[in-house]
Amino acid sequence: MKYYIDKVSTWSPANRKCLEVQSFVVEFRQTLIPDDDAVEAMMKEIREKVEELNDRYPRTKRLMVRKDGEFVFCINEERKLDEQYVFTFYIRKVKQIYKTLEMMADGKKGGAK
């Protein structure tokens, strides 16, 4: 199953750490992910970056990254009712891949899955 990153959202950063996290995550905008293993690898990379920044900025509130179904978000570890997100995005399944007549004539793969 293929996936893609959809609707990357960021808000005004509270500090330099949040700005660095947002700058890192925005690079994943419009990214195609080939399979479930790659999704897990990407999530691990994002969590490691957030942990690295948590260690680099020890005087700020610690951040955490969570994945709830398709929804991925980063918030303060000290959860509050009115918590503001640092970033959010969705990991959506690719429904189909468009296949042109030229691709069909050349025998290349494509089309609905």
C-alpha positions as CSV (number, residue, x, y, z in Angstrom):
1,M,0.0,0.0,0.0
2,K,1.3,3.5,-0.9
3,Y,0.7,6.6,1.2
4,Y,1.2,10.3,0.9
5,I,1.5,13.2,3.3
6,D,-1.5,15.5,3.3
7,K,-2.5,18.8,4.9
8,V,0.7,19.7,6.8
9,S,-0.3,22.4,9.2
10,T,1.9,24.6,11.5
11,W,1.1,27.5,13.7
12,S,3.1,30.4,15.1
13,P,6.0,28.8,16.9
14,A,6.2,29.4,20.6
15,N,10.0,29.2,20.6
16,R,13.1,28.3,18.5
17,K,12.6,24.6,19.2
18,C,9.1,24.6,17.8
19,L,10.3,26.6,14.8
20,E,13.0,23.9,14.1
21,V,10.5,21.1,14.5
22,Q,8.1,22.8,12.1
23,S,10.9,23.5,9.5
24,F,11.9,19.8,9.7
25,V,8.3,18.5,9.2
26,V,7.4,20.9,6.5
27,E,10.0,19.1,4.3
28,F,7.7,16.1,4.2
29,R,4.9,18.0,2.6
30,Q,3.6,16.3,-0.6
31,T,5.8,13.2,0.0
32,L,4.9,9.8,-1.4
33,I,5.6,6.9,0.9
34,P,6.0,3.5,-0.7
35,D,4.9,1.1,2.1
36,D,4.0,0.5,5.7
37,D,7.7,0.0,6.6
38,A,8.6,3.4,5.2
39,V,5.7,5.0,7.2
40,E,7.2,3.6,10.4
41,A,10.7,4.7,9.4
42,M,9.5,8.2,8.7
43,M,7.7,8.4,12.1
44,K,10.8,7.1,13.8
45,E,12.9,9.8,12.1
46,I,10.4,12.6,13.1
47,R,10.4,11.3,16.7
48,E,14.2,11.2,16.8
49,K,14.4,14.7,15.6
50,V,11.9,15.9,18.2
51,E,13.8,14.1,20.9
52,E,17.1,15.6,19.7
53,L,15.6,19.1,19.9
54,N,14.1,18.3,23.4
55,D,17.6,17.5,24.5
56,R,19.1,20.6,22.8
57,Y,16.6,22.9,24.5
58,P,16.2,21.5,28.0
59,R,14.7,24.7,29.4
60,T,11.6,24.4,27.2
61,K,8.6,22.2,27.6
62,R,9.2,18.7,26.1
63,L,7.4,17.9,22.9
64,M,6.0,14.5,21.8
65,V,4.8,13.2,18.4
66,R,1.7,11.0,18.3
67,K,0.0,9.1,15.5
68,D,-3.7,8.3,15.8
69,G,-4.8,6.5,12.7
70,E,-4.0,8.8,9.7
71,F,-3.6,11.8,12.0
72,V,0.0,12.7,13.1
73,F,0.5,15.6,15.6
74,C,3.1,17.1,17.9
75,I,2.2,18.7,21.2
76,N,3.6,19.5,24.6
77,E,4.2,16.3,26.8
78,E,2.3,18.0,29.6
79,R,-1.1,17.7,28.0
80,K,-3.6,20.4,28.7
81,L,-7.2,20.8,27.7
82,D,-6.5,23.8,25.5
83,E,-3.3,22.4,24.0
84,Q,-1.9,24.0,20.9
85,Y,-0.4,21.8,18.2
86,V,3.2,22.4,17.0
87,F,2.3,20.6,13.7
88,T,-0.2,18.2,12.3
89,F,-0.5,16.2,9.1
90,Y,-2.3,13.2,7.7
91,I,-0.9,10.0,6.2
92,R,-3.4,9.1,3.5
93,K,-3.6,5.9,1.5
94,V,-3.1,6.3,-2.3
95,K,-6.4,5.2,-3.9
96,Q,-5.1,4.9,-7.4
97,I,-2.3,5.8,-9.7
98,Y,-3.2,7.4,-13.0
99,K,-2.2,5.4,-16.1
100,T,-2.0,7.2,-19.4
101,L,-2.6,5.5,-22.8
102,E,1.1,5.9,-23.6
103,M,2.0,4.0,-20.4
104,M,-0.4,1.2,-21.3
105,A,1.1,1.0,-24.8
106,D,4.6,0.9,-23.4
107,G,3.6,-1.8,-20.9
108,K,4.5,0.3,-17.9
109,K,2.8,-0.4,-14.6
110,G,0.2,2.0,-13.2
111,G,-3.6,2.2,-12.8
112,A,-6.0,1.6,-10.0
113,K,-5.0,-0.7,-7.2
